[in-house]
Amino acid sequence: MTDERMALVELLQKSRDGDFLRAVAEAVLQILMEADVEGLIGAGRQERSAERLNYRNGYRERSLDTRLGSLQLRIPKLRQGSYFPPFLEPRKTAEKALVTVIQEAWIGGVSTRRVDELVQAMGLAGISKSQVSKLCKDIDDRVNAFLDRPIDGEWPYLWLDATYLKVRDGGRIVSVAAIIAVAVTTEGRREIIGLGIGPSEAEPFWSSFLKSLVKRGLKGVKLVISDAHDGLRHAITRVLGATWQRCRVHWMRNALAHVPKGQHTTVAAAIRQAFLQADAEAAHQTWRHVADQLRPRWPKLGTLMDDSEHDVLAYITFPAQHRTKLHSTNPLERLNKEVKRRADVVGIFPNEASITRLIGAVLLEQNDEWLLQCRYMQIEGMAELTSPLIDTELGKLPPLAA
């Protein structure tokens, strides 16, 4: 310990006044790590001891952001096993995935000055293919196990939402949809159950994605909430046999597009009268009454309300305790923002596999947080889903056109 104190004093004497506190912090943390490793090994540096359990194997660089600035630490490496100081937080899976995606773009020859800046901003002095390979394997195994896990039990409610990302494809930059599937169990708990990458408007893609969920065990779906993507409605009917709820928030934006901006507040307030009704019959009557009132001035709006009545009001036939979370995809808004925030750092993904890696890692972390939270929906309302009343109400809805 005396030698360590002497080294600390010598380091402080060489430090400039402005770097004094940062140098102190770096030196103290380095001494703590050396002492910690010495205890794990059972012997000091270059010390011969019959009680030695391991050997040192160099160092690895790691920066630690503090109020004093960025501290540059040298974490000791062991010949057998690994050592990580308790005062540092290991990188999250999503952060590792982000590093890997940036590295992939660099190695694949598709990088730009912006990617170079990202690499430097994340503290990467160099990029090793072996390092990328090791990171990819670890992340891919965890993400794939999460996305392909069996889906047990019944899931009455299913939300589907798409986030559009840019990816390189054969020398071109194209836009693809990352479809996120979130469902609630009969016990009221929410989980992320799937991720799909593809063209959002193509019905074969939607059907294939929903069939993959069914193959993994998804069953008991009574209501699917999503935006109005072409092909999705037919895929829901054919694969799941469930009712479709069109996102009310997005529908309202489409409806107000047919009305002058100065009339948006008045028209929106009139339409919302239907959403305030206590039962399905009153809601549909109010809807048709409002549509007839608005039709003379805005015929396109009246036609839209006629065509989408049952799609926008589908949630009314479900338990009242659940309706506030069933009429739109807004419950996924926070999740989508986090996905978009991570994706914006990359900008253009080198391939679809890197999208699955990064977005899948984000979803894995979010799902773990949800599992630790309270129930997302009241379990009392779940009993109503099997009652004859709701089955009768669902039977009143007109069949989809072929």
C-alpha positions as CSV (number, residue, x, y, z in Angstrom):
1,M,0.0,0.0,0.0
2,T,3.0,2.3,0.6
3,D,4.1,1.9,-3.0
4,E,0.6,2.8,-4.1
5,R,0.5,5.9,-2.0
6,M,3.8,7.0,-3.5
7,A,2.5,6.4,-7.0
8,L,-0.5,8.5,-6.2
9,V,1.5,11.3,-4.8
10,E,3.8,11.3,-7.8
11,L,0.8,11.3,-10.2
12,L,-0.7,14.3,-8.4
13,Q,2.5,16.2,-8.5
14,K,2.6,15.9,-12.3
15,S,-1.0,16.9,-12.8
16,R,-2.0,20.4,-13.8
17,D,-4.2,22.4,-11.4
18,G,-7.2,22.0,-13.8
19,D,-6.8,18.2,-13.8
20,F,-6.1,17.8,-10.2
21,L,-9.5,16.4,-9.0
22,R,-9.9,14.2,-12.1
23,A,-6.4,12.7,-11.6
24,V,-7.2,12.0,-7.9
25,A,-10.4,10.2,-8.8
26,E,-8.7,8.1,-11.5
27,A,-5.8,7.2,-9.2
28,V,-8.1,6.3,-6.3
29,L,-10.4,4.1,-8.4
30,Q,-7.3,2.4,-10.0
31,I,-6.0,1.6,-6.5
32,L,-9.4,0.2,-5.5
33,M,-9.5,-2.1,-8.5
34,E,-5.9,-3.3,-8.0
35,A,-6.7,-4.1,-4.3
36,D,-9.9,-5.8,-5.3
37,V,-8.2,-8.0,-7.9
38,E,-5.4,-8.8,-5.5
39,G,-8.0,-10.2,-3.1
40,L,-9.5,-12.3,-5.9
41,I,-6.2,-13.7,-7.0
42,G,-4.9,-14.3,-3.5
43,A,-1.5,-12.7,-4.2
44,G,0.0,-9.3,-5.0
45,R,1.6,-8.3,-8.3
46,Q,4.6,-10.6,-9.1
47,E,4.2,-12.2,-5.7
48,R,4.9,-15.9,-5.3
49,S,2.3,-17.5,-3.0
50,A,0.9,-21.0,-2.5
51,E,-2.5,-19.5,-2.0
52,R,-2.6,-17.9,-5.5
53,L,-5.9,-18.7,-7.3
54,N,-5.4,-16.9,-10.6
55,Y,-3.1,-14.7,-12.6
56,R,-3.3,-11.2,-14.2
57,N,-3.6,-10.9,-17.9
58,G,-3.1,-7.2,-18.8
59,Y,-5.7,-4.4,-18.8
60,R,-8.6,-3.2,-20.9
61,E,-9.5,0.5,-21.3
62,R,-12.9,1.8,-20.0
63,S,-14.1,5.4,-19.6
64,L,-16.3,6.5,-16.8
65,D,-18.3,9.7,-17.1
66,T,-18.5,11.7,-13.9
67,R,-19.1,15.3,-12.7
68,L,-15.3,15.7,-12.9
69,G,-15.2,14.7,-16.5
70,S,-14.5,11.5,-18.3
71,L,-12.2,9.2,-16.2
72,Q,-9.9,6.9,-18.2
73,L,-9.6,3.6,-16.2
74,R,-7.6,0.5,-16.8
75,I,-9.6,-2.5,-15.7
76,P,-7.4,-5.5,-14.8
77,K,-8.0,-8.7,-16.8
78,L,-7.6,-12.2,-15.4
79,R,-6.2,-15.3,-17.2
80,Q,-9.2,-17.3,-16.0
81,G,-12.6,-15.8,-15.7
82,S,-13.2,-12.1,-15.7
83,Y,-13.3,-9.1,-13.4
84,F,-15.6,-6.1,-13.5
85,P,-15.4,-3.4,-10.8
86,P,-18.6,-3.1,-8.8
87,F,-18.7,0.7,-9.2
88,L,-19.1,0.5,-13.0
89,E,-22.4,-0.5,-14.6
90,P,-22.1,-3.1,-17.4
91,R,-23.4,-2.0,-20.8
92,K,-27.0,-2.9,-21.4
93,T,-27.9,-5.3,-24.2
94,A,-29.3,-2.5,-26.3
95,E,-26.2,-0.4,-25.9
96,K,-24.0,-3.4,-27.0
97,A,-26.3,-3.8,-30.0
98,L,-26.0,-0.2,-31.0
99,V,-22.2,-0.5,-30.9
100,T,-22.4,-3.6,-33.0
101,V,-24.6,-2.0,-35.6
102,I,-22.2,0.9,-36.0
103,Q,-19.3,-1.4,-36.2
104,E,-21.0,-3.5,-38.9
105,A,-21.6,-0.4,-41.0
106,W,-18.0,0.5,-40.6
107,I,-16.6,-2.9,-41.6
108,G,-19.1,-3.5,-44.4
109,G,-17.8,-0.4,-46.2
110,V,-21.1,1.5,-46.0
111,S,-19.9,4.0,-43.5
112,T,-19.9,7.8,-43.9
113,R,-18.3,10.6,-42.0
114,R,-21.3,10.5,-39.7
115,V,-20.7,6.8,-38.8
116,D,-17.1,7.7,-38.1
117,E,-18.2,10.4,-35.7
118,L,-20.5,8.0,-34.0
119,V,-17.7,5.5,-33.5
120,Q,-15.5,8.1,-32.0
121,A,-18.3,9.5,-29.8
122,M,-18.8,6.1,-28.3
123,G,-15.2,5.9,-27.3
124,L,-14.1,3.3,-29.9
125,A,-10.5,3.9,-30.9
126,G,-10.4,0.9,-33.3
127,I,-12.8,-1.7,-34.7
128,S,-11.9,-5.4,-34.6
129,K,-13.8,-7.9,-36.7
130,S,-13.4,-10.5,-34.0
131,Q,-14.8,-8.1,-31.4
132,V,-17.9,-7.5,-33.6
133,S,-18.3,-11.2,-34.1
134,K,-18.2,-11.9,-30.4
135,L,-20.7,-9.1,-29.6
136,C,-23.1,-10.2,-32.4
137,K,-23.2,-13.8,-31.2
138,D,-23.9,-12.9,-27.6
139,I,-26.6,-10.4,-28.6
140,D,-28.2,-12.4,-31.3
141,D,-28.5,-15.5,-29.1
142,R,-30.4,-13.5,-26.4
143,V,-32.6,-11.5,-28.8
144,N,-33.5,-14.5,-30.9
145,A,-34.3,-16.6,-27.8
146,F,-36.6,-13.7,-26.7
147,L,-38.3,-13.2,-30.0
148,D,-38.8,-16.9,-30.7
149,R,-39.9,-17.9,-27.2
150,P,-43.2,-20.0,-26.8
151,I,-46.4,-18.0,-26.2
152,D,-48.3,-19.7,-23.5
153,G,-51.9,-19.0,-22.4
154,E,-54.6,-16.8,-23.9
155,W,-54.1,-13.3,-25.1
156,P,-57.4,-11.4,-25.6
157,Y,-55.9,-8.1,-26.7
158,L,-53.2,-7.6,-29.3
159,W,-51.6,-4.3,-30.5
160,L,-49.7,-4.0,-33.7
161,D,-47.7,-0.9,-34.6
162,A,-45.1,-0.1,-37.3
163,T,-42.0,2.0,-37.1
164,Y,-40.4,2.9,-40.4
165,L,-36.6,2.6,-40.7
166,K,-34.1,3.0,-43.5
167,V,-31.9,0.1,-44.6
168,R,-29.4,-0.6,-47.4
169,D,-30.6,-3.2,-49.9
170,G,-28.4,-4.0,-52.9
171,G,-26.8,-0.6,-53.1
172,R,-30.1,1.2,-52.5
173,I,-31.6,2.8,-49.4
174,V,-35.1,1.6,-48.8
175,S,-37.7,2.1,-46.1
176,V,-39.0,-1.0,-44.2
177,A,-41.5,-1.4,-41.4
178,A,-40.5,-2.8,-38.0
179,I,-43.7,-4.3,-36.8
180,I,-44.0,-4.7,-33.0
181,A,-46.6,-6.9,-31.4
182,V,-47.7,-6.4,-27.9
183,A,-50.4,-8.4,-26.1
184,V,-52.1,-8.7,-22.8
185,T,-52.8,-12.0,-21.0
186,T,-56.0,-13.0,-19.3
187,E,-54.2,-12.1,-16.1
188,G,-53.9,-8.5,-17.2
189,R,-50.1,-8.5,-17.8
190,R,-48.6,-6.9,-20.9
191,E,-45.7,-8.4,-22.9
192,I,-43.9,-7.9,-26.2
193,I,-44.5,-11.1,-28.2
194,G,-43.1,-10.4,-31.6
195,L,-41.0,-8.3,-34.1
196,G,-41.2,-8.5,-37.9
197,I,-39.3,-6.6,-40.6
198,G,-40.9,-6.1,-44.0
199,P,-43.2,-4.0,-46.2
200,S,-46.1,-2.9,-44.1
201,E,-48.7,-2.6,-47.0
202,A,-48.2,-6.2,-48.2
203,E,-50.9,-8.6,-47.0
204,P,-48.6,-11.7,-47.4
205,F,-46.2,-10.1,-45.0
206,W,-48.9,-9.4,-42.4
207,S,-50.3,-13.0,-42.8
208,S,-46.9,-14.5,-42.5
209,F,-46.1,-12.5,-39.3
210,L,-49.4,-13.3,-37.7
211,K,-49.0,-17.0,-38.6
212,S,-45.6,-17.0,-36.9
213,L,-47.2,-15.8,-33.7
214,V,-49.9,-18.4,-33.9
215,K,-47.3,-21.1,-34.5
216,R,-45.5,-20.0,-31.3
217,G,-48.7,-20.5,-29.4
218,L,-50.7,-17.2,-29.7
219,K,-54.4,-17.9,-29.1
220,G,-57.6,-16.5,-27.6
221,V,-57.2,-13.1,-29.4
222,K,-60.5,-11.2,-29.5
223,L,-59.4,-7.7,-30.4
224,V,-56.5,-6.4,-32.5
225,I,-55.7,-2.7,-32.4
226,S,-53.6,-1.1,-35.2
227,D,-53.5,1.5,-37.8
228,A,-55.3,1.1,-41.1
229,H,-52.6,-0.7,-43.2
230,D,-53.6,-2.3,-46.5
231,G,-53.9,-6.0,-46.1
232,L,-53.8,-6.1,-42.4
233,R,-57.5,-6.3,-41.8
234,H,-57.9,-9.3,-44.0
235,A,-54.9,-11.0,-42.5
236,I,-56.4,-10.5,-39.0
237,T,-59.7,-12.1,-40.0
238,R,-58.1,-15.0,-41.9
239,V,-55.4,-15.8,-39.4
240,L,-56.7,-14.8,-36.0
241,G,-60.5,-14.6,-36.6
242,A,-60.5,-11.6,-34.3
243,T,-62.2,-8.2,-34.3
244,W,-60.2,-5.2,-35.6
245,Q,-60.1,-1.9,-33.9
246,R,-58.8,0.9,-36.0
247,C,-56.6,3.4,-34.1
248,R,-58.9,6.2,-33.1
249,V,-56.2,8.8,-32.9
250,H,-54.9,8.2,-36.4
251,W,-58.5,8.0,-37.7
252,M,-59.3,11.4,-36.3
253,R,-56.3,12.9,-38.1
254,N,-57.5,11.4,-41.4
255,A,-61.1,12.7,-40.7
256,L,-60.0,16.3,-39.9
257,A,-58.0,16.3,-43.2
258,H,-61.4,16.8,-44.9
259,V,-62.3,19.8,-42.8
260,P,-60.8,23.4,-42.9
261,K,-58.3,23.9,-40.1
262,G,-60.5,26.6,-38.5
263,Q,-63.2,24.0,-38.0
264,H,-61.1,21.2,-36.5
265,T,-62.0,21.9,-32.9
266,T,-65.7,22.0,-33.5
267,V,-65.8,18.9,-35.7
268,A,-63.6,16.9,-33.4
269,A,-65.8,17.8,-30.4
270,A,-68.9,16.6,-32.3
271,I,-67.3,13.3,-33.2
272,R,-66.1,12.6,-29.7
273,Q,-69.7,12.6,-28.5
274,A,-69.9,9.1,-29.8
275,F,-66.9,8.0,-27.8
276,L,-68.4,9.3,-24.5
277,Q,-71.4,6.9,-24.7
278,A,-71.7,4.1,-22.1
279,D,-72.8,1.3,-24.4
280,A,-72.4,0.2,-28.0
281,E,-75.9,1.0,-29.2
282,A,-75.8,4.6,-28.0
283,A,-72.4,5.1,-29.4
284,H,-73.4,3.9,-32.9
285,Q,-76.6,6.0,-32.8
286,T,-74.6,9.1,-31.9
287,W,-72.0,8.4,-34.5
288,R,-74.6,8.2,-37.3
289,H,-76.4,11.3,-36.0
290,V,-73.1,13.3,-36.1
291,A,-72.3,11.9,-39.6
292,D,-75.7,13.1,-40.9
293,Q,-75.1,16.6,-39.4
294,L,-71.6,16.9,-41.0
295,R,-72.4,15.3,-44.3
296,P,-74.0,18.4,-46.0
297,R,-70.9,20.6,-45.5
298,W,-68.2,17.9,-45.8
299,P,-69.5,15.0,-47.8
300,K,-66.1,13.2,-47.9
301,L,-66.1,13.2,-44.1
302,G,-69.6,11.8,-44.0
303,T,-68.6,9.0,-46.3
304,L,-65.5,8.2,-44.2
305,M,-67.6,8.0,-41.1
306,D,-70.1,5.6,-42.8
307,D,-67.3,3.3,-44.0
308,S,-65.3,3.2,-40.8
309,E,-68.1,3.2,-38.1
310,H,-67.7,-0.3,-36.9
311,D,-63.9,-0.3,-37.2
312,V,-63.5,2.9,-35.0
313,L,-66.2,1.8,-32.4
314,A,-65.2,-1.9,-32.1
315,Y,-63.7,-1.3,-28.6
316,I,-67.1,-0.2,-27.2
317,T,-68.3,-3.8,-27.0
318,F,-65.5,-4.8,-24.6
319,P,-65.3,-4.3,-20.8
320,A,-65.6,-0.7,-19.7
321,Q,-62.5,-1.1,-17.5
322,H,-60.3,-1.8,-20.5
323,R,-61.7,0.7,-23.1
324,T,-59.3,3.6,-22.4
325,K,-56.4,1.4,-23.5
326,L,-58.2,-0.4,-26.4
327,H,-59.3,2.4,-28.7
328,S,-55.8,3.3,-30.1
329,T,-52.2,2.3,-30.3
330,N,-51.2,5.1,-27.9
331,P,-50.2,2.6,-25.2
332,L,-47.3,1.8,-27.4
333,E,-46.3,5.4,-27.9
334,R,-43.5,5.5,-25.3
335,L,-42.1,2.2,-26.6
336,N,-42.1,3.5,-30.1
337,K,-40.3,6.7,-29.1
338,E,-37.6,4.7,-27.4
339,V,-37.2,2.4,-30.5
340,K,-37.0,5.5,-32.7
341,R,-34.5,7.2,-30.5
342,R,-32.1,4.3,-30.7
343,A,-32.7,3.8,-34.4
344,D,-32.0,7.5,-35.1
345,V,-28.5,7.2,-33.7
346,V,-27.7,4.7,-36.5
347,G,-29.7,6.5,-39.3
348,I,-29.3,3.9,-42.1
349,F,-29.0,0.3,-41.0
350,P,-26.5,-1.9,-43.0
351,N,-29.0,-4.8,-43.2
352,E,-32.2,-6.2,-41.8
353,A,-30.3,-8.4,-39.4
354,S,-28.9,-5.3,-37.7
355,I,-32.4,-3.9,-37.3
356,T,-33.6,-7.1,-35.6
357,R,-30.5,-7.0,-33.3
358,L,-30.9,-3.4,-32.1
359,I,-34.7,-3.2,-32.0
360,G,-34.9,-6.7,-30.5
361,A,-32.5,-5.7,-27.7
362,V,-34.5,-2.6,-26.9
363,L,-37.7,-4.7,-26.8
364,L,-36.0,-7.3,-24.6
365,E,-35.1,-4.6,-22.0
366,Q,-38.5,-3.0,-22.1
367,N,-40.3,-6.4,-21.7
368,D,-38.2,-7.1,-18.6
369,E,-39.3,-3.8,-17.1
370,W,-42.9,-4.5,-17.8
371,L,-42.7,-7.9,-16.1
372,L,-41.6,-6.2,-12.9
373,Q,-44.6,-3.7,-12.9
374,C,-48.1,-4.1,-11.7
375,R,-50.9,-5.5,-13.9
376,Y,-51.6,-3.4,-17.0
377,M,-55.3,-4.2,-17.0
378,Q,-57.8,-5.0,-14.3
379,I,-58.3,-8.7,-14.0
380,E,-62.0,-8.3,-13.1
381,G,-62.8,-7.2,-16.6
382,M,-61.3,-10.3,-18.2
383,A,-64.1,-12.4,-16.9
384,E,-66.5,-10.5,-19.1
385,L,-64.7,-11.5,-22.2
386,T,-66.1,-15.0,-22.0
387,S,-69.7,-13.9,-21.2
388,P,-72.5,-14.5,-23.7
389,L,-73.1,-10.7,-23.8
390,I,-69.9,-9.8,-25.5
391,D,-70.1,-12.8,-27.8
392,T,-73.5,-11.6,-28.9
393,E,-72.3,-8.0,-29.4
394,L,-69.3,-9.2,-31.5
395,G,-71.7,-11.3,-33.6
396,K,-73.6,-8.1,-34.5
397,L,-70.6,-6.7,-36.4
398,P,-70.9,-7.0,-40.2
399,P,-68.6,-9.6,-41.8
400,L,-65.6,-8.3,-43.8
401,A,-65.9,-8.1,-47.5
402,A,-63.8,-10.6,-49.4
